[in-house]
Structures are given as C-alpha cells and as structure tokens.
C-alpha cells in the first residue's frame, strides 16, 4: 500500500518509503512529515479502495 500510486500521487515523499525500506524522519522534517500524514489521512477511503485485492 505505501508505495501505491494513490499514496504517491498527492506528492507523498515520506510514506512511500516503507514500501522499500525503513523510514527515518529527521527532527528538521517532522513538521513536513506530519503534514503528509494529515494529507493522506484525508484520503484514506480512496487509498484503501484502490489498494483492495479482489
């Protein structure tokens, strides 16, 4: 799910990382990371729907 197009499409930079490795967020990037979390939380239904398996 993390590396899916619905997660990457809105410009997510941090949360696609767990698809390929460990996520580390430096102190200077925490505010940006939290903004990305908020952005994707607002799209959870669409993300979940588009990543469902048949």
QUIWO-V227927 format. One record per backbone hydrogen bond with DSSP energy under -0.5 kcal/mol. CO is the residue of the C=O (numbers start at 0). NH is the residue of the N-H. If there is no record, write none. Layout:
# QUIWO-V227927
CO,NH
CO,NH
This chain:
# QUIWO-V227927
0,3
3,6
3,7
4,8
5,9
6,11
7,10
13,16
15,18
16,19
16,20
21,23
23,25
25,28
25,29
26,29
28,32
29,33
30,34
31,35
32,36
33,37
34,38
35,39
36,40
37,41
39,42
40,43
42,46
43,47
44,48
45,49
46,50
48,51
